[in-house]
Amino acid sequence: LFLFIYQGTVYSYRPAHSGEAVKLLDTSSSCFLAADFLTPGNNYCVSVTIAGEVQVWSLEDGTFLSKLNLGTEVQV
């Protein structure tokens, strides 16, 4: 299972399933910099915005679960 961001949207890609990328989160209203799995397991992902907001999402259905504002601008 892989996560990637393309034009403001987070996609999941599972090569063993259909081989197609599946839209997980539509983030076009935010400036997302990165997303990755929240371990252990692959049930959740974490993303970060330029404004420093860290967000946790369910990989099952893209449900927003939690956020934490770091109070600083983030650069990757």
FENKAWO-V492840 format. One record per pair of residues at least 24 apart in sequence whose ideal C-beta (glycine too) atoms are under 8 Angstrom apart, sorted by the first residue. I is the first residue (numbers start at 1). GAP is how many residues later the second one is. D is the distance in whole Angstrom. If there is no record, write none. Layout:
i: [I | I]
gap: [GAP | GAP]
d: [D | D]
This chain:
i: [1 | 1 | 1 | 3 | 3 | 3 | 3 | 4 | 5 | 5 | 5 | 8 | 10 | 10 | 10 | 10 | 12 | 24 | 24 | 24 | 25 | 25 | 33 | 33 | 33 | 34 | 48 | 49 | 50 | 50]
gap: [36 | 41 | 58 | 32 | 33 | 34 | 42 | 31 | 27 | 29 | 30 | 24 | 25 | 35 | 37 | 47 | 47 | 33 | 35 | 38 | 32 | 37 | 41 | 42 | 43 | 42 | 26 | 25 | 24 | 25]
d: [8 | 5 | 8 | 5 | 6 | 7 | 6 | 8 | 6 | 7 | 6 | 7 | 5 | 7 | 7 | 8 | 6 | 7 | 7 | 5 | 6 | 5 | 6 | 8 | 5 | 6 | 5 | 7 | 6 | 8]
